């Protein structure tokens, strides 16, 4: 999978790395420094993949799924 290059992707990655480090600290997660960049890149990839799903409008004609009760 190719990753976009340029100032926007560099800024996005920098912000994502800050977020990953802050969340790891908040969760008391011992994330090795050499893994932070990979976690940040995976986060950005998942956000790019999930973005279209989160913005897709469901048609009003759809009925909600029935509630599952065991």
Secondary structure, DSSP 8 states (H G I E B T S, - for coil): -----SHHHHHHHHHHHHHHHHHHHHTT----HHHHHHHHHHHHHHHHHHHHHHH----TT---------
